[in-house]
Amino acid sequence: MDFNATSELQNYLELNERLVWSGQPKKGVVFRTTDIFIIPFSLLWCGFAIFWFTSALLSGAPIFLAIFGIPFVCVGLFFVFGRFIIDAKSRKNTFYGITENRIIIRSGILKKTIKSINLKTLSEIEIEEKKDGSGTINFGPSNPFFIRNHNLHWFSGSKQNTSFELIHDVRQVYNKIREAQQSK
């Protein structure tokens, strides 16, 4: 069990409830499969937006053309750098817990959000395991608007469903969830 996650989740436990497992997602900058497409696109977008902005400023064009380029530069900078910073900060502030009765996810950058999933009513659990034993556990049915099993999201704020994302020893955690479900 992760000491930081355990201490963060203690306030959200019910009277006789105890944590069976607690943890956090992988910290720091994480490159995902979708970055193969997003990084080149974001570099082209940002590069063109900066070229537009500086060309409009240096060519003596009306100031409106330079101002018009500012939002495009901001979007480009977000896709090049900002999304990695927000994703890392979001995962740093995310804590996972399993009790005998439920799954608890505490997250949020600007405000704390608590999500609780009853183990008795949880019907679908999907595990995605990497060669190093880390991975993701998805809870509940997947969103039909996302392409399943491809982690196609711009950053963690747009993931397809509730999950324990990027955790160590994913199979061990999955087994703890199944044990808690079967003990009821």
C-alpha positions in Angstrom: 0.0 0.0 0.0 1.1 3.5 -0.7 1.4 5.6 2.4 0.6 8.9 0.7 -2.5 7.5 -1.0 -3.6 5.9 2.3 -3.3 9.1 4.2 -5.1 11.1 1.5 -8.0 8.6 1.4 -8.5 8.2 5.2 -10.9 11.1 5.4 -13.2 9.5 2.8 -13.6 6.1 4.5 -16.8 5.2 6.3 -16.8 4.3 10.0 -15.8 0.6 9.9 -14.2 0.7 6.5 -10.6 -0.1 5.9 -8.3 0.1 2.8 -7.3 -3.2 1.3 -5.1 -1.4 -1.3 -4.1 2.2 -2.1 -1.9 3.7 -4.8 -1.3 6.4 -7.3 -0.8 6.5 -11.1 2.7 6.8 -12.5 4.1 10.3 -11.9 5.9 12.7 -14.3 5.6 13.2 -18.0 4.0 10.2 -19.8 4.1 9.6 -23.5 1.1 7.7 -24.8 0.5 5.8 -28.0 -1.5 8.7 -29.5 1.5 11.0 -29.1 2.9 9.4 -32.3 0.2 11.4 -34.1 -0.4 14.4 -31.8 3.2 15.5 -31.3 4.0 16.0 -35.0 0.6 17.7 -35.6 1.1 20.0 -32.6 4.6 21.0 -33.7 3.3 21.8 -37.2 0.4 23.7 -35.7 2.5 25.7 -33.2 5.2 26.3 -35.7 2.8 27.7 -38.3 1.0 29.8 -35.7 4.2 31.3 -34.4 5.3 32.0 -38.1 2.0 33.7 -38.8 2.2 35.8 -35.6 5.8 36.9 -36.1 5.3 37.5 -39.9 2.2 39.7 -39.1 4.2 41.7 -36.5 7.3 42.2 -38.6 5.7 42.8 -42.0 3.9 45.9 -40.8 0.5 44.3 -41.4 -2.5 45.6 -39.5 -2.3 44.7 -35.8 -5.5 42.8 -36.2 -3.7 40.0 -38.1 -1.1 39.6 -35.3 -3.8 39.6 -32.6 -5.8 37.0 -34.7 -2.8 34.7 -34.4 -2.5 34.8 -30.6 -5.2 32.2 -29.9 -3.6 29.8 -32.4 -0.2 30.2 -30.8 -1.8 29.5 -27.3 -3.5 26.4 -28.6 -0.3 25.3 -30.2 1.7 25.8 -27.0 -0.9 23.9 -25.1 -0.6 20.9 -27.4 3.2 21.0 -27.5 3.8 21.5 -23.7 0.7 22.3 -21.7 -1.1 19.0 -22.0 1.9 17.2 -20.6 2.0 19.5 -17.6 -1.7 19.3 -16.9 -1.6 15.5 -17.3 1.3 15.1 -14.9 -0.2 17.5 -12.3 -3.6 15.6 -12.6 -1.9 12.2 -12.0 0.1 13.7 -9.1 -3.2 14.7 -7.4 -4.9 11.3 -8.0 -5.2 8.7 -5.4 -6.8 5.2 -5.7 -8.2 3.0 -3.0 -9.9 -0.4 -2.6 -11.9 -1.3 0.4 -14.0 -4.3 1.2 -17.1 -2.6 -0.3 -16.0 -0.1 -2.9 -13.4 1.5 -5.1 -12.4 5.1 -4.3 -10.8 7.6 -6.6 -9.8 11.0 -5.4 -8.6 13.4 -8.1 -8.6 17.1 -9.1 -6.1 19.9 -9.7 -8.2 22.9 -8.6 -10.8 21.1 -6.6 -11.1 17.6 -5.0 -13.4 15.1 -6.7 -14.3 11.8 -5.0 -15.6 8.9 -7.1 -16.9 5.8 -5.4 -17.9 2.6 -7.1 -19.8 -0.1 -5.3 -18.1 -3.5 -5.8 -21.4 -5.4 -5.5 -22.8 -3.6 -8.5 -19.6 -3.4 -10.6 -20.2 -5.7 -13.5 -17.4 -4.9 -16.0 -13.7 -4.8 -15.2 -11.1 -4.6 -17.9 -7.3 -4.9 -17.3 -4.6 -3.6 -19.7 -1.2 -5.0 -18.7 2.2 -4.0 -20.1 5.2 -6.3 -20.1 6.7 -4.6 -17.0 3.5 -5.5 -15.0 2.1 -1.9 -15.0 -1.1 -1.0 -16.6 -4.7 0.2 -16.3 -7.9 -1.2 -14.9 -11.1 0.2 -16.4 -14.3 0.0 -14.5 -17.7 -0.3 -16.1 -18.8 -0.2 -19.7 -16.6 1.8 -22.1 -17.8 5.0 -23.7 -19.0 4.1 -27.2 -17.7 7.4 -28.5 -14.1 6.4 -27.8 -12.1 3.8 -29.7 -11.7 0.9 -27.2 -8.3 -0.4 -26.2 -6.3 2.3 -27.9 -6.1 5.0 -25.2 -7.1 7.7 -27.7 -7.4 10.7 -25.4 -5.6 14.0 -25.5 -4.7 13.9 -21.8 -6.1 12.2 -18.7 -9.0 14.6 -18.4 -10.6 13.0 -21.4 -10.2 9.3 -20.7 -12.9 6.9 -21.8 -14.2 5.7 -18.4 -13.4 5.4 -14.8 -10.1 3.7 -14.2 -7.0 3.0 -12.1 -4.6 4.4 -14.7 -0.9 3.7 -15.1 -0.5 1.7 -11.8 2.3 -0.7 -10.8 1.5 -4.4 -10.4 -1.8 -4.1 -12.2 -2.6 -7.8 -12.0 -2.1 -7.9 -8.2 -4.5 -4.9 -7.9 -7.0 -6.6 -10.2 -6.9 -9.7 -8.0 -7.5 -7.7 -4.9 -10.6 -6.2 -6.5 -11.9 -9.7 -7.6 -11.2 -11.0 -4.0 -13.2 -8.1 -2.5 -16.1 -8.7 -4.9 -16.1 -12.5 -4.2 -16.0 -12.0 -0.4 -19.4 -10.3 -0.4 
